[in-house]
Amino acid sequence: MSGRRRPGRYVETEEYVRFLHRILGALASRVGDADIAMLHDLANLSGLVEELVSDTVHRLRAEHGYSWADVGQALDITRQAAQQRFGRQPGVDGR
C-alpha cells in the first residue's frame, strides 16, 4: 500500500479483528449446540460484513485517497476486481 496509515490510530485494529474472530466462533459454537433459532441471524452476518467492507472501501477512497490498486492489494484481488466489486455505490449511479 501507499503507506498512508496514521501512526498510533490503527494500532488496536488487529486486536479488534482477533476479538471479533473469537466472538463469532463462540456464536457459531452456541448455535451449533442446538440453538437453531439463531441460525438465520448467524447466516445474515455475512451480508452485514459485506456491507461494512463496501462502506469501508468507499470511505478509504473518498476520505484517505486510497486507489483501486491499494484496495485490490489489501484484499488480495486485482485492481479491476476491486473496482468492479465496489465501484458503484447504491443511489449514486442511479441503480
KAMO-V458594 format. One record per pair of residues at least 12 apart in sequence whose C-alpha atoms are under 7 Angstrom apart, sorted by sequence separation. I is the first residue (numbers start at 1). J is the second residue. D is the distance in Angstrom with one decimal. If there is no record, write none. Layout:
I:J:D + I:J:D
This chain:
68:82:6.3 + 68:83:6.1 + 54:86:6.1 + 1:70:5.3
